[in-house]
Amino acid sequence: MPRTPRTFTVSDSIVVAASPEAVYGQVSRPALTGRWSPENLGATVHGTGGVDRETYVGMVFDGHNKRGPARWSTRCTVTAADAGERFAFRVHAIGLRTPRLRGPIASWEYRLEAVDGGTRVTETWTDDRRAWPDAVAGVFDRIATGGHTFAAFQARNIHRTLSNLKRVVENAAAGG
């Protein structure tokens, strides 16, 4: 029986009742991501300025993450910071408290499009572990996610993230 090819990219979209600039103001601030992500607890931005620092291409931050009892950190670099349109970053190191193990891990992107009723937000995850053999990735993924591929796991996480983001942004827009 032929094996199903590994899925390297998954994405989902939702319409948020807010302007692209308002949505961008949230998704482009890594320290705030813990407010809507099911895994991320927030981030520490390198350099000065902290949470309110304007995002720019090349900005580095450490994401703080959890899955069940597991906790880890990732080193990330912003690859796109187009206000009101696109925010993206790549994950290139991982570790328990300090991200020391370097290598291509994943890329994340938020695309924003003005539509009737607000902004269509499309979140995309790309598996950057291209050099990993499929069998090795499959075993690792199932251990790390409790029995799923990372693509299937991230598809569910993206859906939850977008639903939570919609709630947070719309509540903020309503003054809540």
C-alpha positions, 0 to 999 in steps of 0.5 A: 500500500503506497504511503500518503505523501507528507503534508508540509503546509496547512492553513485556514481563514476566518473573517474578523470584524475589524480593520486589517490594521487593527488585526495586524496590530495584534498578530504582529506583536509576538508577546501577545500571541498567548492571548489566542494561541492554544500552545503559545504563552507569549514571547520575549522580543530581543532588544529594547522596546518590549511588547510595544516595539514596532515589528520589523523584518529581522526582529528576533524573539523567543516564543514560550510554548506548552503542550500538556505538561511539556514546556519549550522555547523557540527562537524566531525571526520575523520574515515579513512585516507589511502593516495591515497585510502580512506578518510572518516569521520562521522558527529556527531554534528550539530548546527547553528554557533556551532555544539552543538546538538550531535548524529549520523547524517551521514558518508561520504567516498571517495574511490580511485581506479587507473584505465586507464585514472586516478582515479575512485572516489566513494563518499558514503553517509550513513544516520546514523540516524538509531534510527529515526522512518521512518515516522519522518525521512521522514517528517524531510527530506522533510522539510529540502530538499524541498520535497525529502528524504535525500537519493534522495537529497544526490544522486543528491548532490554527482553527482554534487560534483563529477563533480565539483571535477573532474573539480577542480582536472583536472584543477589543474593537467593542471596547471590552 
